Amino acid sequence: MITETVFNWPGVGAYMMDASVKLDYPVILAVMLLSAFLVVVGNLLADISYALVDPRVRR
């Protein structure tokens, strides 16, 4: 949201804020679902990469 504001780039953050003001529930739900999915994928990738780097975790 900060990057979008500073550089005047339209993006998901501005779209989400506009949807929140207008109470557009499908958009709010979609953005939250996408955010949750990205967090889960990021955590999975972090766990896998940690297991590759540290052999003690593999057991």
Buried (B, 14 or more C-beta within 10 A) or exposed (E): EEEBEEEEEEEBBBBBEEBEEEEBEEBBEBBEEEEEEEEEEEEEEEEEEEEEEEEEEEE
